[in-house]
């Protein structure tokens, strides 16, 4: 029974953990790195075709974004998630594939002019469609047997629609071990979603630490703060531009804006328009409406039962096409523009920043975490000039942050969730936090609360029955360098197929001789065909 840490170790993105137990190989999350890397994540140390299951905590790309790549490399097992996570991945993984393909096309147009090698997308829409066929939806709160000796249960942790911590029961040689993967733990008293639920017991806990070194403070009056920002900006004749994550944060902002409009809190600008300029956000909003009865909190469901859509209102405009997006900046009336990406690293938000950053009457309002090295972080930290589309843009707009808006629990919330256990786990592994935060939160839990903790680095492995580290992780820092994939997409696919075939041959040992002979004949025939 072995646990290996592969991603989001002393980093905030790229979550991935591997379990080997009961004769099965399991991944818990398979996320993409976003923003700058600090440590070079170890590749998954087994062939993708040999992985039996993926257990997915939630749909955010830093937890799910490499699933299509896993499929491309030969994975054909099952992906278990909540139903809402399945719905969100349907749109988010396809959107990620579209971005990969669009970026490759753009880079290759430039490469042809400069004689540079071909840039290959990480994966394609075909890969995203393929992995979605492997999903198995699960309800909250139900213990499900996956295979002999392996049971799982998803419990709502209030971070995102469908988000869950995952309890995993593993039974080998009549001895049962229970693991608890926190996923991302939600903040309390947030709109729309329920507060995080706790779990009764676990032998090992693998938990996030995004805000493990700070407090969000007293819950602010979001409505009052947002009303002030809107009123002051509209009175100046400017726009409020909100870089917002398409899934989760956009829907929360719509919830607040609906309340502001319904109460008539903005004076002199009745009927102000709110543009949601993100096809993904529009699709995600539909998914929220589909899953409201399982995922919404009591307050939000009360609105639904009263016939009120909690995330829609008069004056809401949904922008889908690029022409609709461009038209927003020709509308001279003061307005709200919600657009992705939330950290300003890509997408339509960069166009809106280009049109509004230099205008002193406008406001750029940040409502989510800004990772180190992103454009959003630079603006929050007071950059006077930024580059957009290769040109310098002076920052003259007001830059504000809506304090307390976070989908992640703060330090007190993380401790509160862990203390919900009725036992002291054998060990708590701290992951998914910035380098120093992982260490400081692990020390806090150890020194102040009496937990046995570890903050593993990528590649680190632990033997669970003996509670002993068996492989050291890599602590070598890296400088982020652009990786241009020079191998053709078709050849890369062929190599992945070869690896899958090798894995299949290894697993065929023990089959009936007649089946092995037929398999060997088929391989020989294929080789004969291509050697001619």
KAMORA-V757728 format. One record per residue. N is the residue number from 0. RES is the residue in one letter. NEAR is the number of other C-alpha atoms within 10 Angstrom. D_FIRST is the distance of its C-alpha to the first C-alpha in Angstrom with 1 decimal. Layout:
n/res/near/d_first
N/RES/NEAR/D_FIRST
N/RES/NEAR/D_FIRST
This chain:
n/res/near/d_first
0/X/17/0.0
1/X/17/3.8
2/X/19/7.0
3/X/25/10.3
4/X/27/13.7
5/X/27/16.4
6/X/33/19.3
7/X/30/21.4
8/X/33/20.4
9/X/25/23.7
10/X/26/25.3
11/X/25/26.3
12/X/26/25.6
13/X/25/23.3
14/X/28/20.2
15/X/27/17.1
16/X/26/13.4
17/X/23/10.7
18/X/21/7.4
19/X/15/5.6
20/X/17/4.7
21/X/15/7.6
22/X/12/9.2
23/X/16/9.9
24/X/17/10.2
25/X/21/11.3
26/X/22/13.5
27/X/23/14.7
28/X/29/18.3
29/X/27/19.9
30/X/24/22.9
31/X/21/25.9
32/X/19/27.2
33/X/15/30.5
34/X/17/33.0
35/X/16/32.8
36/X/20/29.6
37/X/18/29.1
38/X/21/26.1
39/X/17/25.4
40/X/21/22.1
41/X/15/19.9
42/X/10/19.9
43/X/19/17.0
44/X/10/15.8
45/X/11/15.7
46/X/16/18.6
47/X/22/19.3
48/X/22/20.1
49/X/21/16.6
50/X/22/15.2
51/X/16/15.1
52/X/20/15.5
53/X/26/16.6
54/X/23/16.8
55/X/29/19.9
56/X/30/21.0
57/X/27/24.6
58/X/28/27.1
59/X/23/28.1
60/X/22/28.0
61/X/21/26.0
62/X/25/23.1
63/X/25/24.1
64/X/26/26.5
65/X/24/24.6
66/X/27/23.8
67/X/27/27.0
68/X/20/26.1
69/X/21/22.8
70/X/23/25.0
71/X/24/27.5
72/X/23/25.0
73/X/22/24.1
74/X/23/21.6
75/X/20/22.6
76/X/18/19.8
77/X/19/20.3
78/X/23/20.6
79/X/22/20.4
80/X/29/22.6
81/X/26/25.4
82/X/20/28.7
83/X/25/30.4
84/X/27/27.8
85/X/22/28.3
86/X/23/32.0
87/X/23/31.8
88/X/26/29.7
89/X/21/32.4
90/X/19/34.8
91/X/25/32.8
92/X/26/31.0
93/X/21/34.3
94/X/16/36.0
95/X/21/33.6
96/X/23/34.3
97/X/17/38.0
98/X/19/37.8
99/X/17/36.1
100/X/19/38.7
101/X/14/41.6
102/X/15/40.6
103/X/17/40.4
104/X/16/43.8
105/X/11/45.3
106/X/17/44.0
107/X/18/45.2
108/X/14/48.7
109/X/13/48.9
110/X/14/47.5
111/X/11/50.1
112/X/8/52.9
113/X/9/51.5
114/X/9/50.3
115/X/14/46.6
116/X/15/43.8
117/X/20/42.3
118/X/22/39.7
119/X/22/37.1
120/X/19/35.4
121/X/18/31.7
122/X/23/31.7
123/X/23/34.4
124/X/17/35.4
125/X/13/34.5
126/X/20/30.8
127/X/28/30.8
128/X/16/32.5
129/X/17/30.0
130/X/23/26.8
131/X/21/28.6
132/X/12/28.9
133/X/17/25.2
134/X/23/25.0
135/X/14/24.4
136/X/15/26.0
137/X/19/24.7
138/X/17/26.8
139/X/20/26.1
140/X/12/25.1
141/X/11/24.0
142/X/15/20.7
143/X/15/19.9
144/X/13/17.8
145/X/13/16.5
146/X/12/15.1
147/X/12/14.3
148/X/18/11.7
149/X/19/11.8
150/X/16/14.7
151/X/22/16.0
152/X/21/19.2
153/X/26/21.3
154/X/22/23.5
155/X/27/26.5
156/X/30/26.5
157/X/29/30.0
158/X/25/29.4
159/X/27/30.6
160/X/29/31.6
161/X/28/28.5
162/X/30/26.2
163/X/30/23.3
164/X/27/20.4
165/X/25/17.5
166/X/22/15.7
167/X/23/12.5
168/X/20/11.7
169/X/20/8.5
170/X/17/9.5
171/X/15/8.2
172/X/7/11.0
173/X/8/13.0
174/X/9/10.9
175/X/13/10.6
176/X/17/9.1
177/X/18/11.3
178/X/20/11.3
179/X/22/14.7
180/X/23/15.8
181/X/25/19.5
182/X/24/20.8
183/X/27/24.4
184/X/28/26.0
185/X/27/29.6
186/X/24/32.7
187/X/20/34.7
188/X/13/38.1
189/X/18/37.8
190/X/19/40.0
191/X/24/38.9
192/X/28/35.2
193/X/24/34.0
194/X/19/32.7
195/X/24/28.9
196/X/15/27.5
197/X/17/25.2
198/X/18/22.2
199/X/10/22.4
200/X/18/19.1
201/X/22/15.5
202/X/17/13.0
203/X/23/12.3
204/X/22/15.0
205/X/22/15.3
206/X/22/19.1
207/X/26/22.0
208/X/29/24.9
209/X/27/27.7
210/X/23/30.4
211/X/27/28.6
212/X/18/31.7
213/X/13/34.6
214/X/13/36.2
215/X/18/37.8
216/X/10/40.6
217/X/8/42.6
218/X/12/42.3
219/X/13/45.2
220/X/12/47.7
221/X/15/46.5
222/X/15/49.5
223/X/13/52.0
224/X/13/50.4
225/X/17/50.2
226/X/19/53.7
227/X/14/55.1
228/X/18/53.6
229/X/28/54.9
230/X/17/58.3
231/X/16/58.9
232/X/23/57.8
233/X/24/59.8
234/X/15/62.8
235/X/14/62.6
236/X/15/62.6
237/X/22/59.0
238/X/25/55.8
239/X/26/52.5
240/X/23/49.8
241/X/28/46.3
242/X/28/43.4
243/X/29/40.9
244/X/23/37.5
245/X/24/38.3
246/X/24/35.6
247/X/20/35.7
248/X/22/38.1
249/X/25/40.9
250/X/24/40.8
251/X/21/40.9
252/X/21/43.9
253/X/20/45.6
254/X/20/45.1
255/X/19/46.9
256/X/24/49.6
257/X/21/50.3
258/X/17/50.9
259/X/17/53.1
260/X/17/55.2
261/X/11/55.5
262/X/9/56.9
263/X/13/59.2
264/X/18/58.0
265/X/17/59.1
266/X/11/62.8
267/X/11/65.1
268/X/16/62.5
269/X/11/62.2
270/X/13/60.2
271/X/18/58.4
272/X/16/56.1
273/X/21/52.3
274/X/19/50.9
275/X/26/47.3
276/X/27/47.2
277/X/26/43.9
278/X/19/43.3
279/X/21/39.6
280/X/27/40.6
281/X/18/43.0
282/X/17/40.4
283/X/24/37.9
284/X/20/40.7
285/X/13/41.1
286/X/19/37.4
287/X/23/37.8
288/X/15/40.7
289/X/13/38.8
290/X/16/36.0
291/X/17/38.1
292/X/13/37.9
293/X/17/34.1
294/X/23/33.7
295/X/21/37.0
296/X/18/37.8
297/X/13/40.7
298/X/13/43.3
299/X/21/42.7
300/X/20/42.6
301/X/13/46.0
302/X/12/47.5
303/X/16/46.2
304/X/9/47.7
305/X/8/50.9
306/X/9/51.1
307/X/13/50.2
308/X/15/47.8
309/X/23/46.0
310/X/21/45.4
311/X/16/48.7
312/X/17/52.4
313/X/12/55.8
314/X/15/55.9
315/X/18/52.4
316/X/16/52.5
317/X/17/49.6
318/X/20/49.8
319/X/16/48.2
320/X/11/50.2
321/X/12/50.9
322/X/9/54.6
323/X/13/53.8
324/X/21/51.8
325/X/15/54.6
326/X/10/57.2
327/X/17/55.6
328/X/15/56.9
329/X/9/60.4
330/X/9/60.5
331/X/10/62.4
332/X/15/61.8
333/X/21/59.4
334/X/24/56.1
335/X/22/52.3
336/X/23/50.1
337/X/29/46.4
338/X/29/44.7
339/X/26/41.4
340/X/19/39.6
341/X/25/39.0
342/X/26/38.7
343/X/24/41.7
344/X/17/39.8
345/X/13/40.9
346/X/15/42.6
347/X/19/45.9
348/X/25/45.8
349/X/22/46.8
350/X/17/50.0
351/X/23/50.8
352/X/20/50.2
353/X/19/52.7
354/X/13/55.3
355/X/23/54.8
356/X/24/53.6
357/X/16/57.0
358/X/17/58.8
359/X/15/59.4
360/X/20/59.9
361/X/25/56.3
362/X/26/53.1
363/X/26/49.6
364/X/21/47.3
365/X/24/43.6
366/X/24/41.4
367/X/22/37.9
368/X/19/35.7
369/X/18/37.0
370/X/17/34.6
371/X/14/35.9
372/X/13/37.8
373/X/15/38.7
374/X/22/42.3
375/X/22/41.8
376/X/17/40.7
377/X/17/43.8
378/X/21/46.1
379/X/15/44.7
380/X/10/45.2
381/X/10/48.9
382/X/14/49.3
383/X/12/53.0
384/X/15/52.5
385/X/16/49.8
386/X/12/49.7
387/X/13/49.4
388/X/9/49.9
389/X/7/51.1
390/X/9/53.8
391/X/11/54.1
392/X/18/54.3
393/X/15/55.7
394/X/21/54.0
395/X/16/56.8
396/X/21/55.2
397/X/17/53.9
398/X/19/50.1
399/X/15/48.6
400/X/16/45.2
401/X/16/44.7
402/X/17/43.1
403/X/19/40.2
404/X/20/39.4
405/X/19/35.6
406/X/21/32.9
407/X/25/30.5
408/X/28/30.5
409/X/24/32.0
410/X/19/30.7
411/X/16/32.0
412/X/20/30.5
413/X/23/27.0
414/X/17/27.4
415/X/14/28.9
416/X/20/26.0
417/X/22/23.4
418/X/15/25.8
419/X/13/25.8
420/X/14/22.7
421/X/11/23.9
422/X/12/21.4
423/X/18/20.3
424/X/19/16.6
425/X/14/14.7
426/X/17/14.9
427/X/24/16.6
428/X/19/16.0
429/X/29/19.4
430/X/33/19.8
431/X/27/22.6
432/X/24/25.6
433/X/22/28.1
434/X/18/27.5
435/X/12/29.3
436/X/23/28.3
437/X/28/24.6
438/X/21/25.5
439/X/16/28.2
440/X/27/26.3
441/X/21/23.4
442/X/19/26.2
443/X/18/28.0
444/X/17/25.2
445/X/15/24.6
446/X/12/28.4
447/X/8/29.9
448/X/12/27.4
449/X/11/25.3
450/X/17/21.8
451/X/17/19.3
452/X/23/18.9
453/X/19/17.9
454/X/22/19.4
455/X/26/17.3
456/X/26/19.1
457/X/26/18.4
458/X/22/16.0
459/X/19/14.2
460/X/22/10.5
461/X/19/8.6
462/X/15/6.1
463/X/20/5.7
464/X/12/6.7
465/X/8/9.4
466/X/12/10.2
467/X/11/11.3
468/X/17/12.1
469/X/14/11.7
470/X/12/13.8
471/X/13/17.0
472/X/19/18.0
473/X/16/21.5
474/X/15/24.3
475/X/10/27.0
476/X/10/29.2
477/X/11/30.9
478/X/10/34.2
479/X/12/33.9
480/X/8/35.7
481/X/6/36.6
482/X/7/34.8
483/X/13/37.3
484/X/14/35.7
485/X/12/38.3
486/X/13/36.9
487/X/14/38.3
488/X/16/36.4
489/X/10/37.1
490/X/10/36.0
491/X/16/32.8
492/X/15/32.1
493/X/13/32.9
494/X/12/30.4
495/X/19/27.6
496/X/16/28.8
497/X/14/28.6
498/X/18/25.0
499/X/19/24.2
500/X/15/26.2
501/X/14/24.4
502/X/17/21.1
503/X/13/22.8
504/X/13/24.3
505/X/10/21.0
506/X/11/19.6
507/X/12/23.0
508/X/10/22.5
509/X/8/23.3
510/X/10/25.7
511/X/9/29.2
512/X/10/31.6
513/X/9/34.0
514/X/11/31.4
515/X/15/30.2
516/X/12/33.9
517/X/11/34.8
518/X/13/31.9
519/X/13/33.2
520/X/12/36.8
521/X/12/36.0
522/X/13/34.4
523/X/11/37.4
524/X/11/39.8
525/X/11/38.3
526/X/11/38.5
527/X/10/42.1
528/X/9/43.1
529/X/7/42.0
530/X/7/43.3
531/X/5/46.8
